[in-house]
Amino acid sequence: MGWVLDAWVGFTIDCDAASRHHGSVARIVFTQQLRRFTEAPEVVAPAATLRAALDAAFALNPRLRGYVLDEQGHMRGNVVAFIDGRRCAERVRLDDPLQPDSRVHVMQALSGG
């Protein structure tokens, strides 16, 4: 799978090795639009909810929080998360459940014409 930042310890690891060592882990991926503004690494984390996965990413880069969440901690209107290919249902509590091997994609909506 490649190398990503590990939310447990904060350094680069081999995803396949992490999976073998820790069991299945959720992965959170930020799209290129968010990576234009700040470092947004792919993160592996033993997260049970979308909020926990996002918090693991924010622990690695606190600046990322402001691009994804508003001042109340809710997902910004121009940001969407997909969990295993399905749009997240809860944008305020962010308590959508994750499976141990879930893949979360976080992206900004693009506008213009």
Secondary structure as UniProt FT lines:
FT   STRAND          3..6
FT   TURN            7..9
FT   STRAND          12..14
FT   HELIX           15..22
FT   STRAND          26..30
FT   HELIX           32..35
FT   TURN            36..37
FT   STRAND          43..45
FT   HELIX           50..60
FT   HELIX           63..68
FT   TURN            71..72
FT   TURN            77..78
FT   STRAND          79..83
FT   TURN            84..85
FT   STRAND          86..87
FT   TURN            100..101
FT   STRAND          103..108
//
